[in-house]
Amino acid sequence: MSMFRLATWGWLSVVVIAGFATYEVKYQVAQVDDELGRVNRSIDADRDQLRVLSAEWSYLNQPARLDQLRQRYLTLAPVTRTQLGSLDQIPFRAGEAPAGASTPAAQASARPPIRLPGGPDLVSAKPGAAR
């Protein structure tokens, strides 16, 4: 009889342990399910916000609207050819000439070179270069 009671207590303890483990697993699954619901709601809210921001970005970048803002706040004008200058204004070293000013007549009609700060005493940064 003692053997029967020992087996009964053994099986009873196995059933209790299995029931407790099942309860714990069920509780953990419920927690994970709640967390999954919170994450999914957060993802939906982020997607909604992304759609709103995308629509706002599309509105703000309309070319007509940007042109109105440019006219209102910026005093920009197209660059003219006279603002750029020409190769004749660049001072060249002795013996060098621009590609378009190879004739003496073209060199004579050139504007005087632009004076650099430091004047003739300016030393070149290149090693071994003449003054």
Summary of the structure (lengths in Angstrom):
residues: 131
radius of gyration: 42.7
end to end distance: 118.6
largest distance: 131.6
contacts: 207
relative contact order: 0.04
helix: 65%
strand: 0%
